């Protein structure tokens, strides 16, 4: 199986550039390989937390301070 590579040109802040260079040097890999590793480590789909957060604040009849009073609301 042959791996198809695609060239990308990106612009990053200088501090990010320094971090990329340092991390790649520490790992003994190219900057491109480091960036590929970082992107591949990202989750492909939304996490369960992301799904739940989409509904935050939409509990009908909940007090506006629910996050502060959750024990009282849930366990009363």
N, CA, C and O atoms as a Maestro MAE file, in Angstrom:
{
 s_m_m2io_version
 :::
 2.0.0
}

f_m_ct {
 s_m_title
 :::
 protein
 m_atom[304] {
  # First column is atom index #
  i_m_mmod_type
  r_m_x_coord
  r_m_y_coord
  r_m_z_coord
  i_m_residue_number
  s_m_chain_name
  s_m_pdb_residue_name
  s_m_pdb_atom_name
  i_m_atomic_number
  :::
  1 25 0.851 -1.182 0.000 1 A "UNK " " N  " 7
  2 3 0.000 0.000 0.000 1 A "UNK " " CA " 6
  3 2 0.895 1.242 0.000 1 A "UNK " " C  " 6
  4 15 1.797 1.377 0.826 1 A "UNK " " O  " 8
  5 25 0.625 2.138 -0.938 2 A "UNK " " N  " 7
  6 3 1.424 3.350 -1.053 2 A "UNK " " CA " 6
  7 2 0.698 4.502 -0.358 2 A "UNK " " C  " 6
  8 15 -0.498 4.718 -0.554 2 A "UNK " " O  " 8
  9 25 1.455 5.233 0.458 3 A "UNK " " N  " 7
  10 3 0.896 6.350 1.199 3 A "UNK " " CA " 6
  11 2 0.913 7.596 0.324 3 A "UNK " " C  " 6
  12 15 1.967 7.979 -0.185 3 A "UNK " " O  " 8
  13 25 -0.231 8.227 0.143 4 A "UNK " " N  " 7
  14 3 -0.333 9.439 -0.659 4 A "UNK " " CA " 6
  15 2 -0.130 10.638 0.256 4 A "UNK " " C  " 6
  16 15 -0.902 10.834 1.195 4 A "UNK " " O  " 8
  17 25 0.881 11.431 0.000 5 A "UNK " " N  " 7
  18 3 1.175 12.618 0.808 5 A "UNK " " CA " 6
  19 2 0.698 13.866 0.081 5 A "UNK " " C  " 6
  20 15 0.778 13.954 -1.145 5 A "UNK " " O  " 8
  21 25 0.203 14.826 0.844 6 A "UNK " " N  " 7
  22 3 -0.277 16.098 0.307 6 A "UNK " " CA " 6
  23 2 0.457 17.206 1.028 6 A "UNK " " C  " 6
  24 15 0.509 17.224 2.258 6 A "UNK " " O  " 8
  25 25 1.018 18.123 0.279 7 A "UNK " " N  " 7
  26 3 1.754 19.236 0.862 7 A "UNK " " CA " 6
  27 2 0.762 20.295 1.366 7 A "UNK " " C  " 6
  28 15 -0.182 20.658 0.665 7 A "UNK " " O  " 8
  29 25 0.990 20.778 2.579 8 A "UNK " " N  " 7
  30 3 0.180 21.839 3.180 8 A "UNK " " CA " 6
  31 2 1.110 22.952 3.631 8 A "UNK " " C  " 6
  32 15 2.204 22.692 4.132 8 A "UNK " " O  " 8
  33 25 0.683 24.164 3.455 9 A "UNK " " N  " 7
  34 3 1.434 25.307 3.959 9 A "UNK " " CA " 6
  35 2 0.542 25.996 4.979 9 A "UNK " " C  " 6
  36 15 -0.589 26.371 4.670 9 A "UNK " " O  " 8
  37 25 1.056 26.165 6.203 10 A "UNK " " N  " 7
  38 3 0.264 26.772 7.264 10 A "UNK " " CA " 6
  39 2 1.003 27.961 7.857 10 A "UNK " " C  " 6
  40 15 2.222 28.077 7.730 10 A "UNK " " O  " 8
  41 25 0.268 28.823 8.490 11 A "UNK " " N  " 7
  42 3 0.834 29.969 9.192 11 A "UNK " " CA " 6
  43 2 0.465 29.806 10.660 11 A "UNK " " C  " 6
  44 15 -0.706 29.635 10.999 11 A "UNK " " O  " 8
  45 25 1.470 29.860 11.526 12 A "UNK " " N  " 7
  46 3 1.245 29.718 12.968 12 A "UNK " " CA " 6
  47 2 1.910 30.882 13.694 12 A "UNK " " C  " 6
  48 15 2.855 31.478 13.177 12 A "UNK " " O  " 8
  49 25 1.427 31.205 14.877 13 A "UNK " " N  " 7
  50 3 2.094 32.240 15.674 13 A "UNK " " CA " 6
  51 2 3.526 31.811 16.003 13 A "UNK " " C  " 6
  52 15 3.821 30.617 16.069 13 A "UNK " " O  " 8
  53 25 4.400 32.775 16.205 14 A "UNK " " N  " 7
  54 3 5.812 32.470 16.437 14 A "UNK " " CA " 6
  55 2 6.018 31.586 17.667 14 A "UNK " " C  " 6
  56 15 6.902 30.729 17.662 14 A "UNK " " O  " 8
  57 25 5.229 31.776 18.710 15 A "UNK " " N  " 7
  58 3 5.353 30.937 19.903 15 A "UNK " " CA " 6
  59 2 4.967 29.488 19.596 15 A "UNK " " C  " 6
  60 15 5.578 28.554 20.114 15 A "UNK " " O  " 8
  61 25 3.957 29.311 18.758 16 A "UNK " " N  " 7
  62 3 3.559 27.967 18.352 16 A "UNK " " CA " 6
  63 2 4.658 27.338 17.510 16 A "UNK " " C  " 6
  64 15 4.942 26.149 17.650 16 A "UNK " " O  " 8
  65 25 5.280 28.124 16.635 17 A "UNK " " N  " 7
  66 3 6.392 27.630 15.823 17 A "UNK " " CA " 6
  67 2 7.528 27.133 16.712 17 A "UNK " " C  " 6
  68 15 8.099 26.069 16.472 17 A "UNK " " O  " 8
  69 25 7.846 27.915 17.737 18 A "UNK " " N  " 7
  70 3 8.907 27.510 18.660 18 A "UNK " " CA " 6
  71 2 8.548 26.198 19.348 18 A "UNK " " C  " 6
  72 15 9.398 25.324 19.520 18 A "UNK " " O  " 8
  73 25 7.294 26.070 19.736 19 A "UNK " " N  " 7
  74 3 6.854 24.857 20.423 19 A "UNK " " CA " 6
  75 2 6.906 23.652 19.478 19 A "UNK " " C  " 6
  76 15 7.347 22.571 19.868 19 A "UNK " " O  " 8
  77 25 6.457 23.845 18.244 20 A "UNK " " N  " 7
  78 3 6.501 22.758 17.259 20 A "UNK " " CA " 6
  79 2 7.942 22.309 17.043 20 A "UNK " " C  " 6
  80 15 8.233 21.113 17.056 20 A "UNK " " O  " 8
  81 25 8.832 23.258 16.847 21 A "UNK " " N  " 7
  82 3 10.249 22.930 16.615 21 A "UNK " " CA " 6
  83 2 10.834 22.171 17.809 21 A "UNK " " C  " 6
  84 15 11.522 21.165 17.637 21 A "UNK " " O  " 8
  85 25 10.555 22.662 19.018 22 A "UNK " " N  " 7
  86 3 11.102 22.044 20.223 22 A "UNK " " CA " 6
  87 2 10.571 20.631 20.411 22 A "UNK " " C  " 6
  88 15 11.339 19.707 20.678 22 A "UNK " " O  " 8
  89 25 9.257 20.459 20.271 23 A "UNK " " N  " 7
  90 3 8.662 19.145 20.462 23 A "UNK " " CA " 6
  91 2 9.133 18.140 19.413 23 A "UNK " " C  " 6
  92 15 9.398 16.981 19.730 23 A "UNK " " O  " 8
  93 25 9.235 18.591 18.166 24 A "UNK " " N  " 7
  94 3 9.713 17.706 17.099 24 A "UNK " " CA " 6
  95 2 11.154 17.282 17.368 24 A "UNK " " C  " 6
  96 15 11.508 16.118 17.180 24 A "UNK " " O  " 8
  97 25 11.969 18.211 17.800 25 A "UNK " " N  " 7
  98 3 13.375 17.911 18.113 25 A "UNK " " CA " 6
  99 2 13.453 16.914 19.274 25 A "UNK " " C  " 6
  100 15 14.227 15.959 19.221 25 A "UNK " " O  " 8
  101 25 12.654 17.137 20.317 26 A "UNK " " N  " 7
  102 3 12.649 16.241 21.473 26 A "UNK " " CA " 6
  103 2 12.227 14.826 21.094 26 A "UNK " " C  " 6
  104 15 12.776 13.849 21.605 26 A "UNK " " O  " 8
  105 25 11.242 14.720 20.189 27 A "UNK " " N  " 7
  106 3 10.749 13.405 19.784 27 A "UNK " " CA " 6
  107 2 11.586 12.784 18.670 27 A "UNK " " C  " 6
  108 15 11.438 11.603 18.357 27 A "UNK " " O  " 8
  109 25 12.467 13.589 18.075 28 A "UNK " " N  " 7
  110 3 13.295 13.082 16.991 28 A "UNK " " CA " 6
  111 2 12.527 12.828 15.708 28 A "UNK " " C  " 6
  112 15 12.843 11.910 14.952 28 A "UNK " " O  " 8
  113 25 11.506 13.657 15.468 29 A "UNK " " N  " 7
  114 3 10.699 13.518 14.252 29 A "UNK " " CA " 6
  115 2 10.609 14.880 13.560 29 A "UNK " " C  " 6
  116 15 10.970 15.908 14.133 29 A "UNK " " O  " 8
  117 25 10.128 14.865 12.337 30 A "UNK " " N  " 7
  118 3 9.974 16.128 11.606 30 A "UNK " " CA " 6
  119 2 8.813 16.931 12.177 30 A "UNK " " C  " 6
  120 15 7.950 16.396 12.874 30 A "UNK " " O  " 8
  121 25 8.809 18.211 11.872 31 A "UNK " " N  " 7
  122 3 7.704 19.062 12.304 31 A "UNK " " CA " 6
  123 2 6.400 18.585 11.663 31 A "UNK " " C  " 6
  124 15 5.350 18.590 12.305 31 A "UNK " " O  " 8
  125 25 6.471 18.178 10.411 32 A "UNK " " N  " 7
  126 3 5.278 17.659 9.734 32 A "UNK " " CA " 6
  127 2 4.727 16.439 10.453 32 A "UNK " " C  " 6
  128 15 3.521 16.334 10.673 32 A "UNK " " O  " 8
  129 25 5.612 15.516 10.821 33 A "UNK " " N  " 7
  130 3 5.176 14.306 11.517 33 A "UNK " " CA " 6
  131 2 4.543 14.653 12.862 33 A "UNK " " C  " 6
  132 15 3.556 14.036 13.262 33 A "UNK " " O  " 8
  133 25 5.099 15.625 13.549 34 A "UNK " " N  " 7
  134 3 4.551 16.055 14.834 34 A "UNK " " CA " 6
  135 2 3.131 16.593 14.653 34 A "UNK " " C  " 6
  136 15 2.228 16.252 15.416 34 A "UNK " " O  " 8
  137 25 2.947 17.424 13.649 35 A "UNK " " N  " 7
  138 3 1.629 18.007 13.395 35 A "UNK " " CA " 6
  139 2 0.636 16.919 13.011 35 A "UNK " " C  " 6
  140 15 -0.510 16.940 13.460 35 A "UNK " " O  " 8
  141 25 1.068 15.958 12.178 36 A "UNK " " N  " 7
  142 3 0.193 14.845 11.803 36 A "UNK " " CA " 6
  143 2 -0.202 14.053 13.047 36 A "UNK " " C  " 6
  144 15 -1.373 13.712 13.211 36 A "UNK " " O  " 8
  145 25 0.752 13.755 13.923 37 A "UNK " " N  " 7
  146 3 0.451 13.039 15.175 37 A "UNK " " CA " 6
  147 2 -0.583 13.794 16.001 37 A "UNK " " C  " 6
  148 15 -1.520 13.203 16.538 37 A "UNK " " O  " 8
  149 25 -0.401 15.109 16.094 38 A "UNK " " N  " 7
  150 3 -1.314 15.918 16.906 38 A "UNK " " CA " 6
  151 2 -2.725 15.897 16.325 38 A "UNK " " C  " 6
  152 15 -3.696 15.774 17.071 38 A "UNK " " O  " 8
  153 25 -2.848 16.014 15.024 39 A "UNK " " N  " 7
  154 3 -4.165 16.009 14.388 39 A "UNK " " CA " 6
  155 2 -4.810 14.636 14.514 39 A "UNK " " C  " 6
  156 15 -6.007 14.533 14.785 39 A "UNK " " O  " 8
  157 25 -4.023 13.581 14.320 40 A "UNK " " N  " 7
  158 3 -4.571 12.231 14.429 40 A "UNK " " CA " 6
  159 2 -4.988 11.883 15.861 40 A "UNK " " C  " 6
  160 15 -5.817 10.996 16.063 40 A "UNK " " O  " 8
  161 25 -4.429 12.565 16.842 41 A "UNK " " N  " 7
  162 3 -4.796 12.327 18.233 41 A "UNK " " CA " 6
  163 2 -6.133 12.971 18.591 41 A "UNK " " C  " 6
  164 15 -6.722 12.636 19.619 41 A "UNK " " O  " 8
  165 25 -6.614 13.882 17.765 42 A "UNK " " N  " 7
  166 3 -7.902 14.533 18.027 42 A "UNK " " CA " 6
  167 2 -9.030 13.543 17.791 42 A "UNK " " C  " 6
  168 15 -8.949 12.720 16.880 42 A "UNK " " O  " 8
  169 25 -10.089 13.611 18.606 43 A "UNK " " N  " 7
  170 3 -11.209 12.698 18.388 43 A "UNK " " CA " 6
  171 2 -11.891 13.011 17.061 43 A "UNK " " C  " 6
  172 15 -12.052 14.174 16.691 43 A "UNK " " O  " 8
  173 25 -12.282 11.975 16.361 44 A "UNK " " N  " 7
  174 3 -12.929 12.137 15.051 44 A "UNK " " CA " 6
  175 2 -14.345 12.687 15.199 44 A "UNK " " C  " 6
  176 15 -14.797 13.486 14.380 44 A "UNK " " O  " 8
  177 25 -15.037 12.254 16.245 45 A "UNK " " N  " 7
  178 3 -16.417 12.695 16.457 45 A "UNK " " CA " 6
  179 2 -16.522 13.399 17.802 45 A "UNK " " C  " 6
  180 15 -15.618 13.344 18.635 45 A "UNK " " O  " 8
  181 25 -17.631 14.047 17.978 46 A "UNK " " N  " 7
  182 3 -17.869 14.757 19.234 46 A "UNK " " CA " 6
  183 2 -17.933 13.749 20.379 46 A "UNK " " C  " 6
  184 15 -18.384 12.617 20.204 46 A "UNK " " O  " 8
  185 25 -17.485 14.168 21.521 47 A "UNK " " N  " 7
  186 3 -17.521 13.303 22.698 47 A "UNK " " CA " 6
  187 2 -18.902 13.349 23.336 47 A "UNK " " C  " 6
  188 15 -19.734 14.189 22.993 47 A "UNK " " O  " 8
  189 25 -19.129 12.437 24.263 48 A "UNK " " N  " 7
  190 3 -20.403 12.405 24.968 48 A "UNK " " CA " 6
  191 2 -20.644 13.725 25.689 48 A "UNK " " C  " 6
  192 15 -21.777 14.200 25.753 48 A "UNK " " O  " 8
  193 25 -19.583 14.319 26.233 49 A "UNK " " N  " 7
  194 3 -19.716 15.597 26.929 49 A "UNK " " CA " 6
  195 2 -20.213 16.667 25.969 49 A "UNK " " C  " 6
  196 15 -21.063 17.477 26.338 49 A "UNK " " O  " 8
  197 25 -19.696 16.684 24.740 50 A "UNK " " N  " 7
  198 3 -20.146 17.664 23.755 50 A "UNK " " CA " 6
  199 2 -21.641 17.510 23.487 50 A "UNK " " C  " 6
  200 15 -22.357 18.502 23.352 50 A "UNK " " O  " 8
  201 25 -22.110 16.258 23.411 51 A "UNK " " N  " 7
  202 3 -23.539 16.030 23.176 51 A "UNK " " CA " 6
  203 2 -24.372 16.539 24.338 51 A "UNK " " C  " 6
  204 15 -25.421 17.148 24.129 51 A "UNK " " O  " 8
  205 25 -23.921 16.299 25.552 52 A "UNK " " N  " 7
  206 3 -24.665 16.747 26.731 52 A "UNK " " CA " 6
  207 2 -24.636 18.265 26.831 52 A "UNK " " C  " 6
  208 15 -25.651 18.890 27.136 52 A "UNK " " O  " 8
  209 25 -23.473 18.860 26.574 53 A "UNK " " N  " 7
  210 3 -23.363 20.318 26.677 53 A "UNK " " CA " 6
  211 2 -24.269 21.034 25.687 53 A "UNK " " C  " 6
  212 15 -24.659 22.177 25.925 53 A "UNK " " O  " 8
  213 25 -24.604 20.389 24.595 54 A "UNK " " N  " 7
  214 3 -25.513 21.006 23.622 54 A "UNK " " CA " 6
  215 2 -26.871 21.293 24.243 54 A "UNK " " C  " 6
  216 15 -27.594 22.180 23.789 54 A "UNK " " O  " 8
  217 25 -27.217 20.536 25.292 55 A "UNK " " N  " 7
  218 3 -28.514 20.715 25.949 55 A "UNK " " CA " 6
  219 2 -28.418 21.518 27.239 55 A "UNK " " C  " 6
  220 15 -29.431 21.719 27.909 55 A "UNK " " O  " 8
  221 25 -27.242 21.976 27.600 56 A "UNK " " N  " 7
  222 3 -27.103 22.710 28.850 56 A "UNK " " CA " 6
  223 2 -27.915 23.999 28.797 56 A "UNK " " C  " 6
  224 15 -27.930 24.712 27.794 56 A "UNK " " O  " 8
  225 25 -28.574 24.265 29.885 57 A "UNK " " N  " 7
  226 3 -29.375 25.484 29.981 57 A "UNK " " CA " 6
  227 2 -30.763 25.358 29.402 57 A "UNK " " C  " 6
  228 15 -31.492 26.348 29.347 57 A "UNK " " O  " 8
  229 25 -31.156 24.171 28.968 58 A "UNK " " N  " 7
  230 3 -32.475 24.032 28.363 58 A "UNK " " CA " 6
  231 2 -33.424 23.155 29.175 58 A "UNK " " C  " 6
  232 15 -34.401 22.633 28.637 58 A "UNK " " O  " 8
  233 25 -33.141 22.992 30.463 59 A "UNK " " N  " 7
  234 3 -34.028 22.202 31.320 59 A "UNK " " CA " 6
  235 2 -35.212 23.083 31.692 59 A "UNK " " C  " 6
  236 15 -35.061 24.074 32.406 59 A "UNK " " O  " 8
  237 25 -36.384 22.714 31.205 60 A "UNK " " N  " 7
  238 3 -37.584 23.517 31.412 60 A "UNK " " CA " 6
  239 2 -37.905 23.628 32.896 60 A "UNK " " C  " 6
  240 15 -37.994 22.623 33.602 60 A "UNK " " O  " 8
  241 25 -38.075 24.841 33.351 61 A "UNK " " N  " 7
  242 3 -38.445 25.089 34.724 61 A "UNK " " CA " 6
  243 2 -37.288 25.079 35.707 61 A "UNK " " C  " 6
  244 15 -37.494 25.277 36.905 61 A "UNK " " O  " 8
  245 25 -36.087 24.854 35.224 62 A "UNK " " N  " 7
  246 3 -34.918 24.831 36.112 62 A "UNK " " CA " 6
  247 2 -34.565 26.255 36.530 62 A "UNK " " C  " 6
  248 15 -34.702 27.191 35.742 62 A "UNK " " O  " 8
  249 25 -34.109 26.414 37.771 63 A "UNK " " N  " 7
  250 3 -33.699 27.748 38.210 63 A "UNK " " CA " 6
  251 2 -32.454 28.201 37.444 63 A "UNK " " C  " 6
  252 15 -31.648 27.362 37.040 63 A "UNK " " O  " 8
  253 25 -32.284 29.491 37.239 64 A "UNK " " N  " 7
  254 3 -31.117 29.984 36.514 64 A "UNK " " CA " 6
  255 2 -29.799 29.665 37.221 64 A "UNK " " C  " 6
  256 15 -28.730 29.705 36.612 64 A "UNK " " O  " 8
  257 25 -29.890 29.353 38.501 65 A "UNK " " N  " 7
  258 3 -28.684 29.037 39.279 65 A "UNK " " CA " 6
  259 2 -28.555 27.525 39.495 65 A "UNK " " C  " 6
  260 15 -27.995 27.087 40.500 65 A "UNK " " O  " 8
  261 25 -29.070 26.737 38.560 66 A "UNK " " N  " 7
  262 3 -29.078 25.281 38.701 66 A "UNK " " CA " 6
  263 2 -27.690 24.716 38.975 66 A "UNK " " C  " 6
  264 15 -27.538 23.821 39.805 66 A "UNK " " O  " 8
  265 25 -26.691 25.224 38.295 67 A "UNK " " N  " 7
  266 3 -25.348 24.675 38.494 67 A "UNK " " CA " 6
  267 2 -24.860 24.881 39.924 67 A "UNK " " C  " 6
  268 15 -24.044 24.106 40.421 67 A "UNK " " O  " 8
  269 25 -25.353 25.915 40.579 68 A "UNK " " N  " 7
  270 3 -24.956 26.189 41.961 68 A "UNK " " CA " 6
  271 2 -25.837 25.437 42.972 68 A "UNK " " C  " 6
  272 15 -25.422 25.179 44.102 68 A "UNK " " O  " 8
  273 25 -27.046 25.094 42.547 69 A "UNK " " N  " 7
  274 3 -28.007 24.476 43.446 69 A "UNK " " CA " 6
  275 2 -28.350 23.048 43.052 69 A "UNK " " C  " 6
  276 15 -29.396 22.535 43.449 69 A "UNK " " O  " 8
  277 25 -27.498 22.406 42.288 70 A "UNK " " N  " 7
  278 3 -27.833 21.099 41.726 70 A "UNK " " CA " 6
  279 2 -28.177 20.066 42.786 70 A "UNK " " C  " 6
  280 15 -29.108 19.286 42.589 70 A "UNK " " O  " 8
  281 25 -27.463 20.032 43.898 71 A "UNK " " N  " 7
  282 3 -27.775 19.055 44.940 71 A "UNK " " CA " 6
  283 2 -29.173 19.253 45.499 71 A "UNK " " C  " 6
  284 15 -29.911 18.292 45.714 71 A "UNK " " O  " 8
  285 25 -29.527 20.509 45.731 72 A "UNK " " N  " 7
  286 3 -30.855 20.790 46.290 72 A "UNK " " CA " 6
  287 2 -31.946 20.422 45.281 72 A "UNK " " C  " 6
  288 15 -32.974 19.863 45.662 72 A "UNK " " O  " 8
  289 25 -31.733 20.728 44.016 73 A "UNK " " N  " 7
  290 3 -32.726 20.436 42.992 73 A "UNK " " CA " 6
  291 2 -32.863 18.932 42.765 73 A "UNK " " C  " 6
  292 15 -33.977 18.420 42.645 73 A "UNK " " O  " 8
  293 25 -31.746 18.230 42.707 74 A "UNK " " N  " 7
  294 3 -31.778 16.804 42.398 74 A "UNK " " CA " 6
  295 2 -32.202 15.962 43.581 74 A "UNK " " C  " 6
  296 15 -32.927 14.982 43.408 74 A "UNK " " O  " 8
  297 25 -31.770 16.316 44.779 75 A "UNK " " N  " 7
  298 3 -31.996 15.451 45.942 75 A "UNK " " CA " 6
  299 2 -33.062 15.928 46.913 75 A "UNK " " C  " 6
  300 15 -33.214 15.336 47.982 75 A "UNK " " O  " 8
  301 25 -33.791 16.957 46.587 76 A "UNK " " N  " 7
  302 3 -34.777 17.429 47.574 76 A "UNK " " CA " 6
  303 2 -35.908 16.523 47.769 76 A "UNK " " C  " 6
  304 15 -36.798 16.810 48.569 76 A "UNK " " O  " 8
  :::
 }
 m_bond[303] {
  # First column is bond index #
  i_m_from
  i_m_to
  i_m_order
  :::
  1 1 2 1
  2 2 3 1
  3 3 4 2
  4 3 5 1
  5 5 6 1
  6 6 7 1
  7 7 8 2
  8 7 9 1
  9 9 10 1
  10 10 11 1
  11 11 12 2
  12 11 13 1
  13 13 14 1
  14 14 15 1
  15 15 16 2
  16 15 17 1
  17 17 18 1
  18 18 19 1
  19 19 20 2
  20 19 21 1
  21 21 22 1
  22 22 23 1
  23 23 24 2
  24 23 25 1
  25 25 26 1
  26 26 27 1
  27 27 28 2
  28 27 29 1
  29 29 30 1
  30 30 31 1
  31 31 32 2
  32 31 33 1
  33 33 34 1
  34 34 35 1
  35 35 36 2
  36 35 37 1
  37 37 38 1
  38 38 39 1
  39 39 40 2
  40 39 41 1
  41 41 42 1
  42 42 43 1
  43 43 44 2
  44 43 45 1
  45 45 46 1
  46 46 47 1
  47 47 48 2
  48 47 49 1
  49 49 50 1
  50 50 51 1
  51 51 52 2
  52 51 53 1
  53 53 54 1
  54 54 55 1
  55 55 56 2
  56 55 57 1
  57 57 58 1
  58 58 59 1
  59 59 60 2
  60 59 61 1
  61 61 62 1
  62 62 63 1
  63 63 64 2
  64 63 65 1
  65 65 66 1
  66 66 67 1
  67 67 68 2
  68 67 69 1
  69 69 70 1
  70 70 71 1
  71 71 72 2
  72 71 73 1
  73 73 74 1
  74 74 75 1
  75 75 76 2
  76 75 77 1
  77 77 78 1
  78 78 79 1
  79 79 80 2
  80 79 81 1
  81 81 82 1
  82 82 83 1
  83 83 84 2
  84 83 85 1
  85 85 86 1
  86 86 87 1
  87 87 88 2
  88 87 89 1
  89 89 90 1
  90 90 91 1
  91 91 92 2
  92 91 93 1
  93 93 94 1
  94 94 95 1
  95 95 96 2
  96 95 97 1
  97 97 98 1
  98 98 99 1
  99 99 100 2
  100 99 101 1
  101 101 102 1
  102 102 103 1
  103 103 104 2
  104 103 105 1
  105 105 106 1
  106 106 107 1
  107 107 108 2
  108 107 109 1
  109 109 110 1
  110 110 111 1
  111 111 112 2
  112 111 113 1
  113 113 114 1
  114 114 115 1
  115 115 116 2
  116 115 117 1
  117 117 118 1
  118 118 119 1
  119 119 120 2
  120 119 121 1
  121 121 122 1
  122 122 123 1
  123 123 124 2
  124 123 125 1
  125 125 126 1
  126 126 127 1
  127 127 128 2
  128 127 129 1
  129 129 130 1
  130 130 131 1
  131 131 132 2
  132 131 133 1
  133 133 134 1
  134 134 135 1
  135 135 136 2
  136 135 137 1
  137 137 138 1
  138 138 139 1
  139 139 140 2
  140 139 141 1
  141 141 142 1
  142 142 143 1
  143 143 144 2
  144 143 145 1
  145 145 146 1
  146 146 147 1
  147 147 148 2
  148 147 149 1
  149 149 150 1
  150 150 151 1
  151 151 152 2
  152 151 153 1
  153 153 154 1
  154 154 155 1
  155 155 156 2
  156 155 157 1
  157 157 158 1
  158 158 159 1
  159 159 160 2
  160 159 161 1
  161 161 162 1
  162 162 163 1
  163 163 164 2
  164 163 165 1
  165 165 166 1
  166 166 167 1
  167 167 168 2
  168 167 169 1
  169 169 170 1
  170 170 171 1
  171 171 172 2
  172 171 173 1
  173 173 174 1
  174 174 175 1
  175 175 176 2
  176 175 177 1
  177 177 178 1
  178 178 179 1
  179 179 180 2
  180 179 181 1
  181 181 182 1
  182 182 183 1
  183 183 184 2
  184 183 185 1
  185 185 186 1
  186 186 187 1
  187 187 188 2
  188 187 189 1
  189 189 190 1
  190 190 191 1
  191 191 192 2
  192 191 193 1
  193 193 194 1
  194 194 195 1
  195 195 196 2
  196 195 197 1
  197 197 198 1
  198 198 199 1
  199 199 200 2
  200 199 201 1
  201 201 202 1
  202 202 203 1
  203 203 204 2
  204 203 205 1
  205 205 206 1
  206 206 207 1
  207 207 208 2
  208 207 209 1
  209 209 210 1
  210 210 211 1
  211 211 212 2
  212 211 213 1
  213 213 214 1
  214 214 215 1
  215 215 216 2
  216 215 217 1
  217 217 218 1
  218 218 219 1
  219 219 220 2
  220 219 221 1
  221 221 222 1
  222 222 223 1
  223 223 224 2
  224 223 225 1
  225 225 226 1
  226 226 227 1
  227 227 228 2
  228 227 229 1
  229 229 230 1
  230 230 231 1
  231 231 232 2
  232 231 233 1
  233 233 234 1
  234 234 235 1
  235 235 236 2
  236 235 237 1
  237 237 238 1
  238 238 239 1
  239 239 240 2
  240 239 241 1
  241 241 242 1
  242 242 243 1
  243 243 244 2
  244 243 245 1
  245 245 246 1
  246 246 247 1
  247 247 248 2
  248 247 249 1
  249 249 250 1
  250 250 251 1
  251 251 252 2
  252 251 253 1
  253 253 254 1
  254 254 255 1
  255 255 256 2
  256 255 257 1
  257 257 258 1
  258 258 259 1
  259 259 260 2
  260 259 261 1
  261 261 262 1
  262 262 263 1
  263 263 264 2
  264 263 265 1
  265 265 266 1
  266 266 267 1
  267 267 268 2
  268 267 269 1
  269 269 270 1
  270 270 271 1
  271 271 272 2
  272 271 273 1
  273 273 274 1
  274 274 275 1
  275 275 276 2
  276 275 277 1
  277 277 278 1
  278 278 279 1
  279 279 280 2
  280 279 281 1
  281 281 282 1
  282 282 283 1
  283 283 284 2
  284 283 285 1
  285 285 286 1
  286 286 287 1
  287 287 288 2
  288 287 289 1
  289 289 290 1
  290 290 291 1
  291 291 292 2
  292 291 293 1
  293 293 294 1
  294 294 295 1
  295 295 296 2
  296 295 297 1
  297 297 298 1
  298 298 299 1
  299 299 300 2
  300 299 301 1
  301 301 302 1
  302 302 303 1
  303 303 304 2
  :::
 }
}
